[in-house]
């Protein structure tokens, strides 16, 4: 079993995460964003430009901002420095933003212009924005669900301005799985229609609860059936039901355990036909540099077999290594296993 997901811990504390994790009730390859686009073929969009190892990979490497959530929440890192750090410290030229770290700036053109300039100045491609805390797409209350959809419009517009290809949303909701699925499909179709007007994809991550059930989430994708609506398979996030914490603090959540986990390899297999990105989650590494809970060679074989050639985002969430070392280890593992498959 993997360690408790730090993102869920922090989001719960901040009141931003409302996924059903067992505590709350809870086309295909042809339209895969993983296929290289003209913009992705541009030299400025290719991660680790000049690295033979990376050029030989079937995918591109990006860096998820969540890898630095501890430093960002503690005020030890400025969101505006993310793009430069990704390129200059880690040799990664694609970044995945998290809306929590510039929550009130979605419509601030001056701030977004600064973000864009910093990325451009460092030769960094803004890949996507991970969006949380904007309401449940699978809410059974129609008005609340519609509000959740509309709350994401500003992030679609921000993503367009920054040059991203997508925003990542959650398919959360309380109720019977089939009812939540129906509601989420309706919401995603509406949001994807808005996204289409801005040439932005709407992608859903397996982010706990129902959404970590590959069959459930892939079923929603089939029902929506829109070219710009897809998935963001997270290699380390298939916990469907988690134990209850003693209290609502990050420390308490870190001590919880996964009570029911979906088979990650089956889940990745089910989500890849709709994938427009992949999250390379990591928690800890053995002496040989392998992730201790995820067989990276196996999952990358699944990803490659799906015809995916897009961005795989480094997302370290471990407790043993520093955030910086965790990012480096994850990137090294992607380079190593990517070259072998």
Buried (B, 14 or more C-beta within 10 A) or exposed (E): EBBBBBBBBBBBBEEBBBBBBBBBEBBBBEBBBBBBEEEBEEEEBBBBBEBEEBEEBBBBBBBBBBBBBBBBBEEEBEBBEBBBBBBEEBBBBBBBBBBBBBBEBBEEEEBBEEBBEBBBEBBBBBBBBBBBBBBBBBBBEEEBBBBBBBBBBBBBBBBBBBBBBBBBBBBBBBBEBEEBBBBBBBBBBBBBBBBBEBEBBBBBBBBBBBBBBBEBBBBBBEBBEBBBBBBBBBBBBBBBBBBEBEEEEBEBBBEBEBBEBBEBBEBBBBBBBBBBBBBBBBBBBEEEEBBEBBBBBBBBBBBBEBBBBBBBBBBBBBEEBEBBEBBBBBBBBBBBBBEEB
